[in-house]
Amino acid sequence: MGHPSLSVADIASHYNVSRATIYRRVKDGTLTAYKLGSRTIRFDAGEVAAAFKK
């Protein structure tokens, strides 16, 4: 795993999905959200690519 570097906005625009879809994937365990502060979460690029593989 690399450093968690993708934000919700990054994922939503790159994979053309809604923010709700990303949060749903976190809730069902498909994605792991890494908290970097009280309001900041980031995602691992490799894990995101695997979860949204087309």
DOTI-435666 format. One record per residue: x, y, z of N, C-alpha, C, O, CB in turn. Coordinates in nm, 3 decimals, padded with zeros to 5 digits. Glycine has a CB too. Layout:
! residues N
<node n_X="X" n_Y="Y" n_Z="Z" ca_X="X" ca_Y="Y" ca_Z="Z" c_X="X" c_Y="Y" c_Z="Z" o_X="X" o_Y="Y" o_Z="Z" cb_X="X" cb_Y="Y" cb_Z="Z"/>
...
This chain:
! residues 54
<node n_X="00.084" n_Y="-00.118" n_Z="00.000" ca_X="00.000" ca_Y="00.000" ca_Z="00.000" c_X="00.088" c_Y="00.124" c_Z="00.000" o_X="00.189" o_Y="00.131" o_Z="00.070" cb_X="-00.095" cb_Y="00.000" cb_Z="00.121"/>
<node n_X="00.048" n_Y="00.222" n_Z="-00.080" ca_X="00.118" ca_Y="00.349" ca_Z="-00.081" c_X="00.061" c_Y="00.440" c_Z="00.025" o_X="-00.017" o_Y="00.398" o_Z="00.111" cb_X="00.110" cb_Y="00.415" cb_Z="-00.218"/>
<node n_X="00.100" n_Y="00.564" n_Z="00.018" ca_X="00.044" ca_Y="00.661" ca_Z="00.112" c_X="-00.097" c_Y="00.697" c_Z="00.068" o_X="-00.121" o_Y="00.720" o_Z="-00.051" cb_X="00.133" cb_Y="00.789" cb_Z="00.120"/>
<node n_X="-00.191" n_Y="00.703" n_Z="00.161" ca_X="-00.327" ca_Y="00.744" ca_Z="00.125" c_X="-00.323" c_Y="00.887" c_Z="00.070" o_X="-00.283" o_Y="00.980" o_Z="00.140" cb_X="-00.422" cb_Y="00.735" cb_Z="00.249"/>
<node n_X="-00.365" n_Y="00.904" n_Z="-00.054" ca_X="-00.349" ca_Y="01.035" ca_Z="-00.115" c_X="-00.470" c_Y="01.086" c_Z="-00.191" o_X="-00.473" o_Y="01.203" o_Z="-00.229" cb_X="-00.235" cb_Y="01.032" cb_Z="-00.206"/>
<node n_X="-00.569" n_Y="01.004" n_Z="-00.215" ca_X="-00.684" ca_Y="01.048" ca_Z="-00.293" c_X="-00.798" c_Y="01.095" c_Z="-00.202" o_X="-00.831" o_Y="01.031" o_Z="-00.103" cb_X="-00.734" cb_Y="00.935" cb_Z="-00.384"/>
<node n_X="-00.855" n_Y="01.207" n_Z="-00.239" ca_X="-00.970" ca_Y="01.258" ca_Z="-00.164" c_X="-01.099" c_Y="01.205" c_Z="-00.226" o_X="-01.096" o_Y="01.145" o_Z="-00.334" cb_X="-00.970" cb_Y="01.414" cb_Z="-00.161"/>
<node n_X="-01.208" n_Y="01.228" n_Z="-00.160" ca_X="-01.339" ca_Y="01.187" ca_Z="-00.213" c_X="-01.364" c_Y="01.258" c_Z="-00.346" o_X="-01.413" o_Y="01.196" o_Z="-00.441" cb_X="-01.452" cb_Y="01.220" cb_Z="-00.111"/>
<node n_X="-01.332" n_Y="01.386" n_Z="-00.353" ca_X="-01.352" ca_Y="01.462" ca_Z="-00.477" c_X="-01.267" c_Y="01.407" c_Z="-00.591" o_X="-01.314" o_Y="01.399" o_Z="-00.705" cb_X="-01.319" cb_Y="01.610" cb_Z="-00.454"/>
<node n_X="-01.142" n_Y="01.369" n_Z="-00.562" ca_X="-01.055" ca_Y="01.310" ca_Z="-00.664" c_X="-01.116" c_Y="01.182" c_Z="-00.722" o_X="-01.121" o_Y="01.164" o_Z="-00.844" cb_X="-00.916" cb_Y="01.279" cb_Z="-00.604"/>
<node n_X="-01.163" n_Y="01.096" n_Z="-00.634" ca_X="-01.221" ca_Y="00.969" ca_Z="-00.678" c_X="-01.349" c_Y="00.993" c_Z="-00.757" o_X="-01.369" o_Y="00.932" o_Z="-00.863" cb_X="-01.250" cb_Y="00.878" cb_Z="-00.557"/>
<node n_X="-01.433" n_Y="01.080" n_Z="-00.707" ca_X="-01.561" ca_Y="01.107" ca_Z="-00.773" c_X="-01.541" c_Y="01.159" c_Z="-00.915" o_X="-01.611" o_Y="01.117" o_Z="-01.007" cb_X="-01.643" cb_Y="01.209" cb_Z="-00.692"/>
<node n_X="-01.447" n_Y="01.250" n_Z="-00.934" ca_X="-01.426" ca_Y="01.306" ca_Z="-01.068" c_X="-01.355" c_Y="01.207" c_Z="-01.160" o_X="-01.389" o_Y="01.199" o_Z="-01.278" cb_X="-01.346" cb_Y="01.435" cb_Z="-01.060"/>
<node n_X="-01.258" n_Y="01.133" n_Z="-01.109" ca_X="-01.182" ca_Y="01.041" ca_Z="-01.194" c_X="-01.264" c_Y="00.920" c_Z="-01.238" o_X="-01.255" o_Y="00.877" o_Z="-01.353" cb_X="-01.058" cb_Y="00.994" cb_Z="-01.121"/>
<node n_X="-01.345" n_Y="00.866" n_Z="-01.147" ca_X="-01.422" ca_Y="00.746" ca_Z="-01.178" c_X="-01.569" c_Y="00.777" c_Z="-01.212" o_X="-01.648" o_Y="00.685" o_Z="-01.234" cb_X="-01.417" cb_Y="00.651" cb_Z="-01.061"/>
<node n_X="-01.604" n_Y="00.905" n_Z="-01.216" ca_X="-01.739" ca_Y="00.949" ca_Z="-01.252" c_X="-01.845" c_Y="00.880" c_Z="-01.166" o_X="-01.942" o_Y="00.824" o_Z="-01.217" cb_X="-01.765" cb_Y="00.922" cb_Z="-01.401"/>
<node n_X="-01.823" n_Y="00.885" n_Z="-01.035" ca_X="-01.919" ca_Y="00.831" ca_Z="-00.939" c_X="-01.956" c_Y="00.941" c_Z="-00.841" o_X="-01.885" o_Y="01.042" o_Z="-00.830" cb_X="-01.860" cb_Y="00.706" cb_Z="-00.864"/>
<node n_X="-02.065" n_Y="00.923" n_Z="-00.771" ca_X="-02.107" ca_Y="01.023" ca_Z="-00.674" c_X="-02.031" c_Y="01.006" c_Z="-00.542" o_X="-01.974" o_Y="00.901" o_Z="-00.515" cb_X="-02.259" cb_Y="01.015" cb_Z="-00.650"/>
<node n_X="-02.034" n_Y="01.110" n_Z="-00.463" ca_X="-01.973" ca_Y="01.104" ca_Z="-00.329" c_X="-02.044" c_Y="00.998" c_Z="-00.246" o_X="-01.981" o_Y="00.929" o_Z="-00.166" cb_X="-01.980" cb_Y="01.241" cb_Z="-00.259"/>
<node n_X="-02.175" n_Y="00.986" n_Z="-00.265" ca_X="-02.253" ca_Y="00.886" ca_Z="-00.190" c_X="-02.205" c_Y="00.744" c_Z="-00.222" o_X="-02.201" o_Y="00.659" o_Z="-00.133" cb_X="-02.403" cb_Y="00.900" cb_Z="-00.223"/>
<node n_X="-02.168" n_Y="00.718" n_Z="-00.346" ca_X="-02.117" ca_Y="00.587" ca_Z="-00.384" c_X="-01.988" c_Y="00.556" c_Z="-00.310" o_X="-01.968" o_Y="00.444" o_Z="-00.265" cb_X="-02.094" cb_Y="00.579" cb_Z="-00.536"/>
<node n_X="-01.901" n_Y="00.655" n_Z="-00.298" ca_X="-01.774" ca_Y="00.635" ca_Z="-00.228" c_X="-01.799" c_Y="00.604" c_Z="-00.081" o_X="-01.739" o_Y="00.511" o_Z="-00.027" cb_X="-01.685" cb_Y="00.760" cb_Z="-00.242"/>
<node n_X="-01.886" n_Y="00.681" n_Z="-00.018" ca_X="-01.916" ca_Y="00.657" ca_Z="00.123" c_X="-01.986" c_Y="00.522" c_Z="00.143" o_X="-01.966" o_Y="00.456" o_Z="00.245" cb_X="-02.004" cb_Y="00.771" cb_Z="00.179"/>
<node n_X="-02.067" n_Y="00.480" n_Z="00.045" ca_X="-02.132" ca_Y="00.350" ca_Z="00.052" c_X="-02.027" c_Y="00.238" c_Z="00.045" o_X="-02.039" o_Y="00.138" o_Z="00.116" cb_X="-02.235" cb_Y="00.335" cb_Z="-00.064"/>
<node n_X="-01.926" n_Y="00.257" n_Z="-00.039" ca_X="-01.817" ca_Y="00.158" ca_Z="-00.049" c_X="-01.738" c_Y="00.150" c_Z="00.080" o_X="-01.692" o_Y="00.042" o_Z="00.118" cb_X="-01.724" cb_Y="00.193" cb_Z="-00.165"/>
<node n_X="-01.721" n_Y="00.262" n_Z="00.148" ca_X="-01.652" ca_Y="00.262" ca_Z="00.278" c_X="-01.737" c_Y="00.185" c_Z="00.379" o_X="-01.685" o_Y="00.103" o_Z="00.454" cb_X="-01.627" cb_Y="00.408" cb_Z="00.329"/>
<node n_X="-01.867" n_Y="00.212" n_Z="00.379" ca_X="-01.957" ca_Y="00.146" ca_Z="00.474" c_X="-01.963" c_Y="-00.005" c_Z="00.453" o_X="-01.970" o_Y="-00.080" o_Z="00.550" cb_X="-02.097" cb_Y="00.206" cb_Z="00.463"/>
<node n_X="-01.961" n_Y="-00.050" n_Z="00.326" ca_X="-01.970" ca_Y="-00.195" ca_Z="00.301" c_X="-01.834" c_Y="-00.265" c_Z="00.307" o_X="-01.826" o_Y="-00.387" o_Z="00.291" cb_X="-02.033" cb_Y="-00.220" cb_Z="00.167"/>
<node n_X="-01.726" n_Y="-00.187" n_Z="00.329" ca_X="-01.595" ca_Y="-00.247" ca_Z="00.347" c_X="-01.512" c_Y="-00.262" c_Z="00.221" o_X="-01.401" o_Y="-00.314" o_Z="00.227" cb_X="-01.610" cb_Y="-00.377" cb_Z="00.408"/>
<node n_X="-01.564" n_Y="-00.217" n_Z="00.107" ca_X="-01.490" ca_Y="-00.226" ca_Z="-00.019" c_X="-01.371" c_Y="-00.132" c_Z="-00.021" o_X="-01.267" o_Y="-00.164" o_Z="-00.078" cb_X="-01.581" cb_Y="-00.197" cb_Z="-00.136"/>
<node n_X="-01.387" n_Y="-00.015" n_Z="00.040" ca_X="-01.279" ca_Y="00.084" ca_Z="00.049" c_X="-01.247" c_Y="00.111" c_Z="00.196" o_X="-01.333" o_Y="00.105" o_Z="00.283" cb_X="-01.319" cb_Y="00.215" cb_Z="-00.023"/>
<node n_X="-01.121" n_Y="00.141" n_Z="00.220" ca_X="-01.078" ca_Y="00.180" ca_Z="00.354" c_X="-01.049" c_Y="00.330" c_Z="00.353" o_X="-00.969" o_Y="00.378" o_Z="00.272" cb_X="-00.952" cb_Y="00.099" cb_Z="00.399"/>
<node n_X="-01.112" n_Y="00.402" n_Z="00.443" ca_X="-01.089" ca_Y="00.546" ca_Z="00.456" c_X="-00.987" c_Y="00.569" c_Z="00.567" o_X="-01.000" o_Y="00.515" o_Z="00.677" cb_X="-01.224" cb_Y="00.623" cb_Z="00.486"/>
<node n_X="-00.887" n_Y="00.649" n_Z="00.537" ca_X="-00.783" ca_Y="00.682" ca_Z="00.635" c_X="-00.804" c_Y="00.824" c_Z="00.683" o_X="-00.798" o_Y="00.918" o_Z="00.604" cb_X="-00.641" cb_Y="00.664" cb_Z="00.574"/>
<node n_X="-00.829" n_Y="00.841" n_Z="00.811" ca_X="-00.850" ca_Y="00.975" ca_Z="00.869" c_X="-00.716" c_Y="01.043" c_Z="00.892" o_X="-00.627" o_Y="00.986" o_Z="00.955" cb_X="-00.930" cb_Y="00.966" cb_Z="01.002"/>
<node n_X="-00.703" n_Y="01.164" n_Z="00.841" ca_X="-00.581" ca_Y="01.241" ca_Z="00.858" c_X="-00.602" c_Y="01.360" c_Z="00.950" o_X="-00.509" o_Y="01.437" o_Z="00.974" cb_X="-00.530" cb_Y="01.287" cb_Z="00.725"/>
<node n_X="-00.719" n_Y="01.375" n_Z="00.999" ca_X="-00.753" ca_Y="01.484" ca_Z="01.089" c_X="-00.898" c_Y="01.467" c_Z="01.127" o_X="-00.959" o_Y="01.363" o_Z="01.100" cb_X="-00.727" cb_Y="01.623" cb_Z="01.024"/>
<node n_X="-00.954" n_Y="01.566" n_Z="01.190" ca_X="-01.092" ca_Y="01.553" ca_Z="01.234" c_X="-01.191" c_Y="01.551" c_Z="01.117" o_X="-01.299" o_Y="01.492" o_Z="01.128" cb_X="-01.127" cb_Y="01.665" cb_Z="01.328"/>
<node n_X="-01.154" n_Y="01.615" n_Z="01.004" ca_X="-01.247" ca_Y="01.623" ca_Z="00.890" c_X="-01.186" c_Y="01.576" c_Z="00.759" o_X="-01.251" o_Y="01.586" o_Z="00.654" cb_X="-01.296" cb_Y="01.763" cb_Z="00.875"/>
<node n_X="-01.065" n_Y="01.526" n_Z="00.762" ca_X="-00.996" ca_Y="01.490" ca_Z="00.639" c_X="-00.981" c_Y="01.339" c_Z="00.629" o_X="-00.926" o_Y="01.275" o_Z="00.718" cb_X="-00.860" cb_Y="01.558" cb_Z="00.632"/>
<node n_X="-01.030" n_Y="01.282" n_Z="00.517" ca_X="-01.007" ca_Y="01.140" ca_Z="00.491" c_X="-00.942" c_Y="01.127" c_Z="00.354" o_X="-00.966" o_Y="01.207" o_Z="00.264" cb_X="-01.141" cb_Y="01.059" cb_Z="00.499"/>
<node n_X="-00.860" n_Y="01.024" n_Z="00.341" ca_X="-00.793" ca_Y="00.996" ca_Z="00.215" c_X="-00.802" c_Y="00.847" c_Z="00.188" o_X="-00.830" o_Y="00.767" o_Z="00.277" cb_X="-00.646" cb_Y="01.043" cb_Z="00.219"/>
<node n_X="-00.776" n_Y="00.811" n_Z="00.062" ca_X="-00.786" ca_Y="00.673" ca_Z="00.017" c_X="-00.661" c_Y="00.634" c_Z="-00.057" o_X="-00.596" o_Y="00.717" o_Z="-00.120" cb_X="-00.910" cb_Y="00.654" cb_Z="-00.072"/>
<node n_X="-00.626" n_Y="00.505" n_Z="-00.050" ca_X="-00.511" ca_Y="00.451" ca_Z="-00.121" c_X="-00.548" c_Y="00.433" c_Z="-00.269" o_X="-00.651" o_Y="00.374" o_Z="-00.301" cb_X="-00.466" cb_Y="00.316" cb_Z="-00.058"/>
<node n_X="-00.462" n_Y="00.483" n_Z="-00.359" ca_X="-00.491" ca_Y="00.481" ca_Z="-00.502" c_X="-00.507" c_Y="00.338" c_Z="-00.555" o_X="-00.595" o_Y="00.312" o_Z="-00.637" cb_X="-00.381" cb_Y="00.553" cb_Z="-00.579"/>
<node n_X="-00.423" n_Y="00.247" n_Z="-00.511" ca_X="-00.432" ca_Y="00.109" ca_Z="-00.558" c_X="-00.561" c_Y="00.041" c_Z="-00.515" o_X="-00.622" o_Y="-00.032" o_Z="-00.593" cb_X="-00.315" cb_Y="00.030" cb_Z="-00.507"/>
<node n_X="-00.602" n_Y="00.066" n_Z="-00.393" ca_X="-00.726" ca_Y="00.008" ca_Z="-00.342" c_X="-00.846" c_Y="00.066" c_Z="-00.416" o_X="-00.941" o_Y="-00.007" o_Z="-00.448" cb_X="-00.740" cb_Y="00.035" cb_Z="-00.191"/>
<node n_X="-00.842" n_Y="00.195" n_Z="-00.444" ca_X="-00.951" ca_Y="00.259" ca_Z="-00.519" c_X="-00.960" c_Y="00.202" c_Z="-00.659" o_X="-01.069" o_Y="00.172" o_Z="-00.708" cb_X="-00.931" cb_Y="00.412" cb_Z="-00.525"/>
<node n_X="-00.846" n_Y="00.187" n_Z="-00.726" ca_X="-00.844" ca_Y="00.133" ca_Z="-00.862" c_X="-00.904" c_Y="-00.008" c_Z="-00.864" o_X="-00.980" o_Y="-00.041" o_Z="-00.955" cb_X="-00.699" cb_Y="00.130" cb_Z="-00.917"/>
<node n_X="-00.871" n_Y="-00.090" n_Z="-00.766" ca_X="-00.926" ca_Y="-00.226" ca_Z="-00.760" c_X="-01.077" c_Y="-00.224" c_Z="-00.735" o_X="-01.150" o_Y="-00.305" o_Z="-00.791" cb_X="-00.855" cb_Y="-00.306" cb_Z="-00.650"/>
<node n_X="-01.122" n_Y="-00.132" n_Z="-00.651" ca_X="-01.265" ca_Y="-00.126" ca_Z="-00.617" c_X="-01.349" c_Y="-00.076" c_Z="-00.734" o_X="-01.464" o_Y="-00.117" o_Z="-00.750" cb_X="-01.287" cb_Y="-00.036" cb_Z="-00.496"/>
<node n_X="-01.293" n_Y="00.012" n_Z="-00.816" ca_X="-01.370" ca_Y="00.068" ca_Z="-00.927" c_X="-01.321" c_Y="00.019" c_Z="-01.063" o_X="-01.336" o_Y="00.088" o_Z="-01.163" cb_X="-01.363" cb_Y="00.219" cb_Z="-00.922"/>
<node n_X="-01.263" n_Y="-00.100" n_Z="-01.065" ca_X="-01.214" ca_Y="-00.158" ca_Z="-01.190" c_X="-01.330" c_Y="-00.176" c_Z="-01.285" o_X="-01.435" o_Y="-00.230" o_Z="-01.249" cb_X="-01.142" cb_Y="-00.294" cb_Z="-01.165"/>
<node n_X="-01.310" n_Y="-00.130" n_Z="-01.406" ca_X="-01.419" ca_Y="-00.137" ca_Z="-01.506" c_X="-01.404" c_Y="-00.257" c_Z="-01.595" o_X="-01.486" o_Y="-00.278" o_Z="-01.684" cb_X="-01.423" cb_Y="-00.012" cb_Z="-01.590"/>
